[in-house]
Amino acid sequence: MFQEKYHQVERMLRACTGEEDVLLSIGGDHADIASTVAFKLAKVEKRAPQKIAADIAERLSADPGLGDIRVEAAGPYINFRFGPSLLAEAVRAATGPGYGNLQRRTERVVLEHTSANPNGPLHVGHIRNTVIGDTLVRAFRKAGYPLEAQYYLNDMGRQIAIVSWGFDHLGLARGEDEKEDHYVARVYVAANRELQKNPEITEEIDHLMQQVERGDAETVAKFRAAVSLCAKGIRATLAALNAHHDRFVWESDFVRIGDVDRIIGRVRHLPQAHEDETLWVDLSERGFEKKYILRRSDGTSVYSTRDLAYHTWKARNFDRMIDVLGADHKLIGAQLRATLELLGEHPPEIVYFEFVSLPEGSMSTRAGKFVSADELIEEVTAKAYDEVTVRRPELPEEERRTIARSVAVAAIRYDIVKVSPEKSTVFDWREALNFERQSGPYIQYAHARACSILEKAGEFEPAYHYETEHEIALARHLSRFPVVIEQTVTELRPHLLAAYARELADLFNAFYHYDPVLKSEGETRSSRLALVDAVRNTLQESLVTLGIDALRSM
């Protein structure tokens, strides 16, 4: 409903002003929808934006097509507020299954996220990529897009060559209870120590990389076996975080099927291409000083070459490409986009994120000093179990542990996704697990409270009449959910959804505090119970889209 009204207001403003971009925003205390188009028109008409806004509001107010929407000028702003019938319609819609689902789209989307090198377990730095990526995957699907989530497995790089060498020469056995990716990391770290002691091993590593590039069956099999082992452990970590990929794409496949050779052939024909000892592209006209090297002096391709092949393959099979990358990949990502454009290919959209860290400090896979995502999940789950036990000591132990696992994932995912990607953040488990503050468990608890109220109420005939300040604020916020889903995928900013869910929990808690539900009577009781049911349903849809379990009891 809100989405329809939003686009209706957009169309009417365009018709009234003749402007294509009418600059709409949603939310706020003073309006359901607002426009700042008067500022833009003031530059053209040479009039005060306040007078322009007043004129537009007067003209639109006379249009019967607005229905139960009140329009008024507030200084230079044009505000649109929903009336009682629209609020009733919004609450009714918010009680329906799948609320927030948008119309089915035909545009095929591929979203690549996480894609950490398979030489060890995911660590805290990786999982911000995972949480941002998986939340966007869920939001796109809710917005009606057919989407494939991919993990790009680097099975050809120097790090994998070092792991493979380590398996062949160090004889390190896997521990009985040792997780696969942790075992691979132990081999990798040990092999690096050997490299430091004996630099001549570098020649053996280089030879392995040449062999895998040539398609030597034995070397390829060894590399793939090491990567498969690590990927198995990584999959388990992703599953523990409620994150899932539809496809793991192997980097070496693009060498095997000839796409890398084809890319090199196309690049050679570019006027910006140069061949001396290496093959490289001059991107100085695009503002890059460094050479964009695509082939080494020994004839082997580099990661960038295979990345170009991967993206041209994606462009053949999908309409929209989205990559989630750390801020340290900004140069690589920009060079990739620039080269694809030179080749006449469609470049990906890239969501860059700054890093998440722990108060304890930095992490390094090479030195063997890092906090793995597994360790983080285990630690936060233990803290969550303690908190659940304090709150619900009467529950059986297994039920408390089940709740704790869900609460831990909620704490981690929400604390990471609530911050806009371009801002760095520090994960503090004390804040993340705070049931009373703006955390994932706080939102889960609001959902559980709504479930409890409805369970105590039993059956009721819903009504939709709202008068109090808190009823109206809650109904208004409920109406905005579909537009927040659309905004999240349009702007690729998952923190917008996180903020919406937190605000919904805040408004619900205020409503519950000031407006009695179970103790009210007649139409008021039925209307408030319908509002509680709409909150329950919308919180559930929000939490699921955030990759968080919507618990009925906590």
C-alpha positions as CSV (number, residue, x, y, z in Angstrom):
1,M,0.0,0.0,0.0
2,F,2.7,2.5,1.0
3,Q,4.7,1.7,-2.1
4,E,1.7,2.4,-4.3
5,K,1.0,5.7,-2.6
6,Y,4.7,6.6,-2.7
7,H,4.8,6.2,-6.5
8,Q,1.4,7.9,-6.8
9,V,2.7,11.0,-5.0
10,E,5.8,10.8,-7.2
11,R,3.7,10.8,-10.4
12,M,1.5,13.7,-9.2
13,L,4.5,15.8,-8.2
14,R,6.1,15.2,-11.6
15,A,2.9,16.2,-13.4
16,C,2.5,19.3,-11.2
17,T,6.0,20.5,-11.4
18,G,7.2,19.2,-14.8
19,E,10.3,17.9,-12.9
20,E,11.4,14.2,-13.5
21,D,13.4,14.1,-10.2
22,V,11.1,15.2,-7.4
23,L,13.4,14.2,-4.5
24,L,11.1,12.2,-2.2
25,S,11.9,10.9,1.2
26,I,10.1,8.7,3.6
27,G,9.5,8.7,7.4
28,G,10.0,11.4,10.0
29,D,7.7,12.9,12.6
30,H,6.0,15.4,10.3
31,A,5.2,13.3,7.2
32,D,4.8,9.9,5.7
33,I,6.3,11.2,2.5
34,A,8.1,14.5,1.9
35,S,9.6,16.3,-1.0
36,T,12.3,19.0,-1.3
37,V,11.6,19.7,-4.9
38,A,10.9,23.4,-4.1
39,F,14.6,23.9,-3.5
40,K,15.4,22.7,-7.0
41,L,12.6,24.8,-8.6
42,A,13.7,27.9,-6.7
43,K,16.9,28.1,-8.7
44,V,14.9,28.0,-12.0
45,E,11.9,30.2,-11.0
46,K,14.0,32.7,-9.0
47,R,11.4,32.5,-6.2
48,A,11.6,31.6,-2.6
49,P,11.2,27.8,-2.1
50,Q,8.7,28.5,0.7
51,K,6.3,30.1,-1.8
52,I,6.9,27.4,-4.4
53,A,6.1,24.7,-1.8
54,A,2.9,26.5,-0.7
55,D,1.7,26.8,-4.4
56,I,2.4,23.1,-5.1
57,A,0.6,22.0,-1.8
58,E,-2.4,24.2,-2.7
59,R,-2.7,22.7,-6.2
60,L,-2.3,19.1,-5.1
61,S,-4.8,19.6,-2.2
62,A,-7.4,20.3,-4.8
63,D,-6.7,17.0,-6.6
64,P,-9.3,14.3,-5.6
65,G,-6.8,11.7,-6.7
66,L,-4.9,12.1,-3.4
67,G,-7.8,10.4,-1.6
68,D,-7.0,10.1,2.1
69,I,-3.7,11.8,1.9
70,R,-3.3,15.3,3.4
71,V,-0.7,17.6,1.7
72,E,0.7,20.7,3.3
73,A,3.7,23.0,3.0
74,A,6.0,23.3,6.0
75,G,8.3,26.1,4.9
76,P,10.2,24.8,1.8
77,Y,9.1,21.2,2.4
78,I,6.0,19.5,0.9
79,N,4.6,17.0,3.4
80,F,2.2,14.2,2.7
81,R,0.4,12.4,5.6
82,F,-1.9,9.4,5.5
83,G,-5.4,9.6,6.9
84,P,-7.3,7.1,9.0
85,S,-8.5,4.9,6.1
86,L,-5.0,4.5,4.7
87,L,-3.5,3.7,8.1
88,A,-6.2,1.0,8.6
89,E,-5.4,-0.4,5.2
90,A,-1.7,-0.4,6.1
91,V,-2.2,-2.3,9.3
92,R,-4.4,-4.9,7.6
93,A,-1.8,-5.4,4.9
94,A,1.0,-5.8,7.5
95,T,-0.8,-8.8,9.0
96,G,-0.7,-10.7,5.7
97,P,1.8,-13.5,5.1
98,G,4.9,-12.4,3.2
99,Y,4.3,-8.7,4.0
100,G,6.9,-6.6,2.2
101,N,7.3,-8.9,-0.8
102,L,7.4,-6.9,-3.9
103,Q,6.3,-7.7,-7.4
104,R,8.2,-10.4,-9.2
105,R,11.0,-9.0,-11.4
106,T,12.6,-10.5,-14.5
107,E,16.0,-9.0,-14.0
108,R,18.5,-11.7,-13.1
109,V,20.9,-10.7,-10.4
110,V,24.2,-12.4,-9.3
111,L,25.6,-11.3,-6.0
112,E,29.1,-12.4,-4.9
113,H,30.1,-12.1,-1.3
114,T,32.6,-13.4,1.2
115,S,34.9,-15.2,-1.3
116,A,37.8,-15.3,1.3
117,N,40.9,-17.2,0.2
118,P,40.5,-20.9,1.1
119,N,43.7,-21.1,3.0
120,G,42.1,-21.0,6.5
121,P,38.9,-20.2,8.4
122,L,36.9,-17.1,8.1
123,H,37.8,-14.5,10.7
124,V,36.0,-11.5,12.1
125,G,37.2,-9.3,9.2
126,H,35.6,-11.6,6.7
127,I,32.2,-11.9,8.3
128,R,31.2,-8.3,7.7
129,N,31.4,-9.2,4.0
130,T,29.2,-12.3,4.7
131,V,26.6,-10.4,6.7
132,I,26.3,-7.5,4.3
133,G,26.2,-9.9,1.3
134,D,23.7,-12.3,2.7
135,T,21.4,-9.6,4.0
136,L,21.4,-8.1,0.5
137,V,20.7,-11.5,-1.0
138,R,17.6,-11.9,1.2
139,A,16.5,-8.3,0.5
140,F,16.7,-8.8,-3.3
141,R,14.7,-12.0,-3.1
142,K,12.1,-10.3,-1.0
143,A,12.0,-7.5,-3.5
144,G,11.1,-10.1,-6.2
145,Y,14.4,-10.6,-8.0
146,P,15.6,-14.0,-9.2
147,L,19.1,-14.0,-7.6
148,E,22.1,-16.3,-7.4
149,A,24.5,-15.9,-4.5
150,Q,28.0,-16.9,-5.4
151,Y,31.3,-17.6,-3.6
152,Y,34.4,-17.2,-5.8
153,L,37.0,-19.8,-4.8
154,N,40.6,-18.8,-5.5
155,D,42.1,-22.2,-6.2
156,M,45.1,-21.0,-8.2
157,G,46.9,-18.3,-6.2
158,R,50.2,-18.4,-4.4
159,Q,48.5,-19.0,-1.1
160,I,47.0,-22.2,-2.4
161,A,50.3,-23.3,-3.9
162,I,51.9,-22.8,-0.5
163,V,49.1,-25.0,1.1
164,S,49.6,-27.7,-1.5
165,W,53.3,-27.7,-1.0
166,G,52.8,-28.0,2.8
167,F,50.5,-31.0,2.4
168,D,53.2,-32.7,0.2
169,H,56.2,-31.9,2.3
170,L,55.3,-31.3,6.0
171,G,53.4,-34.5,6.9
172,L,51.0,-32.7,9.2
173,A,48.1,-34.9,10.2
174,R,44.6,-33.5,10.9
175,G,43.6,-33.6,14.5
176,E,40.7,-35.9,15.5
177,D,38.3,-33.0,16.2
178,E,40.1,-30.4,14.0
179,K,37.8,-28.5,11.7
180,E,38.8,-28.7,8.0
181,D,39.6,-25.0,7.5
182,H,41.5,-24.7,10.7
183,Y,43.6,-27.7,9.6
184,V,44.4,-26.0,6.3
185,A,45.4,-22.8,8.1
186,R,47.8,-24.8,10.3
187,V,49.4,-26.3,7.2
188,Y,49.6,-22.9,5.6
189,V,51.2,-21.2,8.6
190,A,53.7,-24.0,9.0
191,A,54.6,-23.9,5.2
192,N,55.2,-20.1,5.5
193,R,57.6,-20.7,8.3
194,E,59.5,-23.1,6.1
195,L,59.6,-20.5,3.4
196,Q,61.1,-18.0,5.7
197,K,63.8,-20.4,6.8
198,N,64.5,-21.6,3.2
199,P,63.7,-19.0,0.5
200,E,64.7,-21.5,-2.2
201,I,61.3,-23.2,-1.7
202,T,59.9,-20.1,-3.6
203,E,61.0,-21.8,-6.8
204,E,59.0,-24.9,-6.0
205,I,56.0,-22.7,-5.3
206,D,56.4,-20.9,-8.6
207,H,56.7,-24.2,-10.4
208,L,53.4,-25.4,-8.9
209,M,51.7,-22.3,-10.1
210,Q,53.0,-22.8,-13.6
211,Q,51.9,-26.4,-13.5
212,V,48.4,-25.6,-12.4
213,E,48.1,-22.9,-15.1
214,R,49.1,-25.4,-17.8
215,G,46.4,-27.8,-16.5
216,D,48.7,-30.5,-15.2
217,A,46.2,-33.0,-13.9
218,E,48.1,-34.1,-10.8
219,T,48.8,-30.5,-9.6
220,V,45.2,-29.4,-10.4
221,A,43.9,-32.3,-8.4
222,K,46.1,-31.5,-5.4
223,F,45.1,-27.8,-5.4
224,R,41.4,-28.7,-5.7
225,A,41.6,-31.2,-2.9
226,A,43.2,-28.6,-0.5
227,V,40.6,-26.0,-1.5
228,S,37.7,-28.4,-1.2
229,L,38.8,-29.4,2.3
230,C,39.0,-25.7,3.4
231,A,35.7,-24.8,1.6
232,K,33.9,-27.6,3.6
233,G,34.9,-25.9,6.9
234,I,34.0,-22.4,5.5
235,R,30.6,-23.7,4.5
236,A,29.9,-24.9,8.0
237,T,30.9,-21.5,9.4
238,L,28.6,-19.7,6.9
239,A,25.7,-22.1,7.8
240,A,26.2,-21.2,11.5
241,L,25.8,-17.6,10.6
242,N,22.6,-18.4,8.6
243,A,24.4,-17.5,5.4
244,H,24.1,-19.7,2.3
245,H,25.6,-19.6,-1.3
246,D,23.9,-21.1,-4.3
247,R,27.1,-21.7,-6.1
248,F,30.8,-22.0,-5.4
249,V,32.6,-20.9,-8.5
250,W,36.2,-22.2,-9.1
251,E,38.7,-19.7,-10.4
252,S,40.6,-22.4,-12.3
253,D,37.5,-23.3,-14.4
254,F,38.0,-20.0,-16.4
255,V,41.5,-21.2,-17.4
256,R,40.2,-24.7,-18.2
257,I,37.3,-23.5,-20.4
258,G,39.5,-21.0,-22.3
259,D,37.9,-17.8,-21.0
260,V,41.3,-16.5,-19.6
261,D,43.0,-17.0,-23.0
262,R,40.1,-15.3,-24.7
263,I,40.3,-12.3,-22.3
264,I,44.1,-12.0,-22.9
265,G,43.4,-12.1,-26.7
266,R,40.8,-9.3,-26.4
267,V,43.1,-7.2,-24.1
268,R,46.0,-7.4,-26.6
269,H,43.9,-5.6,-29.1
270,L,43.2,-2.6,-26.8
271,P,45.3,0.5,-27.6
272,Q,46.0,0.8,-23.9
273,A,47.6,-2.7,-23.8
274,H,51.4,-3.2,-23.6
275,E,53.5,-6.3,-23.9
276,D,57.1,-6.3,-22.7
277,E,58.2,-8.8,-20.1
278,T,54.5,-8.8,-18.9
279,L,51.1,-8.0,-20.4
280,W,49.6,-4.9,-18.8
281,V,47.0,-2.3,-19.4
282,D,47.7,1.5,-19.1
283,L,44.8,2.9,-17.2
284,S,46.3,6.3,-16.7
285,E,43.6,8.0,-18.7
286,R,41.2,6.6,-16.0
287,G,43.3,8.1,-13.3
288,F,45.4,5.0,-12.3
289,E,49.2,5.4,-12.2
290,K,50.0,1.7,-11.5
291,K,50.2,-0.8,-14.3
292,Y,47.3,-3.2,-14.5
293,I,49.3,-6.5,-15.0
294,L,47.4,-9.4,-16.5
295,R,50.2,-11.9,-17.3
296,R,53.5,-12.5,-15.6
297,S,56.9,-12.7,-17.3
298,D,56.7,-16.6,-17.0
299,G,53.5,-16.6,-19.0
300,T,51.1,-17.3,-16.2
301,S,48.0,-15.3,-15.6
302,V,47.3,-13.4,-12.4
303,Y,44.3,-13.1,-10.2
304,S,43.1,-10.0,-12.1
305,T,43.1,-11.8,-15.4
306,R,40.9,-14.6,-14.1
307,D,38.7,-12.0,-12.3
308,L,38.1,-10.4,-15.7
309,A,37.1,-13.7,-17.2
310,Y,34.8,-14.4,-14.2
311,H,33.0,-11.1,-14.7
312,T,32.6,-11.5,-18.4
313,W,31.1,-14.9,-17.7
314,K,28.7,-13.4,-15.2
315,A,27.7,-10.6,-17.6
316,R,26.7,-13.3,-20.2
317,N,24.5,-15.1,-17.7
318,F,23.0,-12.3,-15.5
319,D,21.5,-8.8,-16.0
320,R,22.9,-7.3,-12.9
321,M,26.2,-8.0,-11.1
322,I,27.0,-7.0,-7.5
323,D,30.2,-7.6,-5.6
324,V,30.8,-7.1,-1.9
325,L,34.4,-6.2,-1.3
326,G,36.5,-4.8,1.6
327,A,37.8,-1.3,1.4
328,D,41.3,-2.6,0.8
329,H,40.1,-3.8,-2.6
330,K,39.0,-0.4,-3.9
331,L,42.0,0.0,-6.2
332,I,41.6,-3.6,-7.6
333,G,37.8,-3.1,-8.0
334,A,38.2,0.2,-9.8
335,Q,40.8,-1.2,-12.2
336,L,38.6,-4.2,-12.9
337,R,35.6,-1.9,-13.7
338,A,37.8,0.4,-15.9
339,T,39.2,-2.5,-17.9
340,L,35.8,-4.1,-18.4
341,E,34.5,-0.8,-19.7
342,L,37.5,-0.6,-22.2
343,L,36.5,-4.1,-23.4
344,G,32.9,-3.0,-23.9
345,E,31.7,-5.2,-21.0
346,H,29.2,-4.2,-18.3
347,P,31.1,-3.6,-15.0
348,P,29.8,-4.8,-11.7
349,E,28.3,-2.7,-9.0
350,I,30.6,-2.9,-6.0
351,V,29.6,-2.5,-2.3
352,Y,32.7,-1.6,-0.4
353,F,32.8,-2.0,3.3
354,E,35.2,-0.8,6.0
355,F,36.4,-3.3,8.5
356,V,35.0,-4.8,11.7
357,S,37.4,-5.5,14.5
358,L,37.4,-6.6,18.1
359,P,38.6,-4.6,21.0
360,E,41.5,-7.0,21.3
361,G,43.1,-5.8,18.1
362,S,44.1,-6.8,14.6
363,M,44.1,-10.2,12.9
364,S,46.6,-11.8,10.5
365,T,46.2,-15.2,8.8
366,R,49.8,-15.3,7.6
367,A,51.2,-14.9,11.1
368,G,48.7,-17.4,12.5
369,K,47.3,-14.8,14.8
370,F,43.6,-14.2,14.2
371,V,40.2,-14.6,15.9
372,S,38.3,-17.0,13.7
373,A,34.6,-16.5,13.1
374,D,34.1,-20.0,14.7
375,E,35.7,-18.8,17.9
376,L,33.6,-15.6,17.9
377,I,30.4,-17.5,17.4
378,E,31.3,-20.0,20.2
379,E,32.2,-17.2,22.6
380,V,29.1,-15.1,21.9
381,T,26.9,-18.2,22.1
382,A,28.4,-19.0,25.6
383,K,27.7,-15.4,26.7
384,A,24.1,-15.7,25.3
385,Y,23.5,-18.9,27.1
386,D,24.5,-17.3,30.4
387,E,22.1,-14.4,29.7
388,V,19.2,-16.7,28.7
389,T,19.8,-18.8,31.8
390,V,19.5,-15.7,34.0
391,R,16.3,-14.6,32.3
392,R,14.7,-18.0,31.9
393,P,16.1,-20.5,34.4
394,E,13.0,-22.6,34.4
395,L,13.5,-23.7,30.7
396,P,15.1,-27.1,30.0
397,E,18.8,-26.8,29.2
398,E,18.5,-27.8,25.5
399,E,15.9,-25.2,24.9
400,R,18.1,-22.5,26.6
401,R,21.0,-23.6,24.3
402,T,18.8,-23.5,21.2
403,I,17.6,-19.9,22.1
404,A,21.3,-19.0,22.9
405,R,22.4,-20.1,19.4
406,S,19.8,-17.9,17.8
407,V,20.4,-15.0,20.1
408,A,24.2,-15.2,19.4
409,V,23.7,-15.1,15.6
410,A,21.2,-12.2,16.0
411,A,23.8,-10.3,18.1
412,I,26.6,-10.8,15.6
413,R,24.7,-10.2,12.4
414,Y,22.7,-7.2,13.7
415,D,25.7,-5.5,15.3
416,I,27.6,-5.8,12.0
417,V,24.8,-4.8,9.6
418,K,23.4,-1.9,11.6
419,V,26.4,0.2,10.6
420,S,26.5,1.6,7.1
421,P,29.1,-0.3,5.0
422,E,31.4,2.7,4.5
423,K,32.0,3.1,8.3
424,S,34.4,1.0,10.3
425,T,33.0,-0.7,13.4
426,V,34.2,-2.6,16.5
427,F,32.2,-5.6,17.6
428,D,31.6,-5.5,21.4
429,W,29.7,-8.6,22.6
430,R,28.4,-6.7,25.7
431,E,26.5,-4.2,23.5
432,A,25.5,-6.8,20.9
433,L,23.9,-9.0,23.5
434,N,22.1,-6.2,25.4
435,F,18.4,-7.2,25.5
436,E,17.4,-3.7,26.6
437,R,19.2,-1.7,24.0
438,Q,19.2,-1.4,20.2
439,S,20.6,-4.9,19.4
440,G,19.5,-8.0,17.5
441,P,18.3,-9.7,20.7
442,Y,16.4,-6.5,21.5
443,I,14.4,-6.8,18.3
444,Q,13.9,-10.6,18.8
445,Y,12.6,-9.9,22.2
446,A,10.1,-7.4,20.8
447,H,8.8,-10.1,18.5
448,A,8.6,-12.6,21.3
449,R,6.6,-10.1,23.4
450,A,4.1,-9.6,20.5
451,C,3.7,-13.3,20.2
452,S,3.1,-13.6,24.0
453,I,0.4,-10.9,23.9
454,L,-1.4,-12.6,21.1
455,E,-1.2,-16.0,22.8
456,K,-2.7,-14.5,26.0
457,A,-5.4,-12.7,24.0
458,G,-6.7,-15.8,22.2
459,E,-9.0,-15.5,19.2
460,F,-10.3,-12.0,18.3
461,E,-12.1,-10.2,15.5
462,P,-9.7,-7.6,14.2
463,A,-10.6,-3.9,13.9
464,Y,-8.6,-1.1,12.5
465,H,-9.4,2.2,14.3
466,Y,-6.5,4.2,15.6
467,E,-6.5,7.5,17.5
468,T,-3.6,7.7,20.1
469,E,-0.2,9.1,19.3
470,H,1.5,5.7,19.7
471,E,-1.1,3.8,17.7
472,I,-0.7,6.2,14.8
473,A,3.1,6.3,14.9
474,L,3.2,2.5,14.9
475,A,0.7,2.2,12.0
476,R,2.6,4.7,10.0
477,H,5.9,2.9,10.5
478,L,4.4,-0.5,9.6
479,S,3.2,1.0,6.3
480,R,6.7,1.9,5.2
481,F,8.2,-1.6,5.3
482,P,7.8,-2.4,1.5
483,V,9.4,0.8,0.5
484,V,12.4,0.2,2.9
485,I,12.9,-3.2,1.1
486,E,12.9,-1.4,-2.2
487,Q,15.2,1.3,-0.9
488,T,17.6,-1.3,0.5
489,V,18.1,-3.0,-2.9
490,T,18.1,0.2,-4.9
491,E,20.7,1.8,-2.8
492,L,22.5,-1.4,-1.8
493,R,22.5,-0.3,1.9
494,P,21.3,-3.1,4.2
495,H,21.7,-0.9,7.3
496,L,18.5,0.8,6.2
497,L,16.6,-2.4,6.9
498,A,18.4,-2.9,10.3
499,A,17.4,0.7,11.3
500,Y,13.8,0.1,10.3
501,A,13.5,-3.1,12.4
502,R,15.1,-1.3,15.4
503,E,12.7,1.7,15.1
504,L,9.7,-0.7,14.8
505,A,10.8,-2.4,18.0
506,D,11.2,1.0,19.7
507,L,7.8,2.2,18.6
508,F,6.1,-1.1,19.6
509,N,7.7,-0.9,23.1
510,A,6.5,2.6,23.5
511,F,3.0,1.7,22.4
512,Y,2.9,-1.3,24.7
513,H,4.0,0.9,27.6
514,Y,1.5,3.7,27.1
515,D,-1.6,2.0,25.5
516,P,-2.9,-1.1,27.3
517,V,-3.7,-4.0,25.0
518,L,-5.1,-6.9,26.9
519,K,-6.9,-4.7,29.5
520,S,-8.6,-2.5,26.9
521,E,-12.1,-3.4,25.7
522,G,-14.3,-3.5,22.6
523,E,-13.1,-2.0,19.3
524,T,-10.1,-0.5,21.0
525,R,-8.9,-3.9,22.2
526,S,-9.5,-5.5,18.8
527,S,-7.7,-2.7,17.0
528,R,-4.7,-2.8,19.3
529,L,-4.5,-6.6,19.0
530,A,-4.6,-6.2,15.2
531,L,-1.8,-3.7,15.5
532,V,0.2,-6.2,17.7
533,D,-0.3,-8.9,15.1
534,A,0.9,-6.5,12.3
535,V,4.0,-5.8,14.4
536,R,4.6,-9.5,15.0
537,N,4.3,-10.2,11.3
538,T,6.4,-7.3,10.2
539,L,9.1,-7.9,12.8
540,Q,9.2,-11.6,11.6
541,E,9.6,-10.5,8.0
542,S,12.3,-8.0,8.9
543,L,14.3,-10.4,11.1
544,V,14.2,-13.2,8.5
545,T,15.4,-10.7,5.8
546,L,18.2,-9.8,8.2
547,G,19.1,-13.5,8.6
548,I,17.9,-13.6,12.2
549,D,15.6,-16.1,13.8
550,A,12.2,-14.6,14.8
551,L,11.9,-16.4,18.2
552,R,8.5,-16.8,19.7
553,S,9.8,-17.2,23.2
554,M,13.0,-15.8,24.9
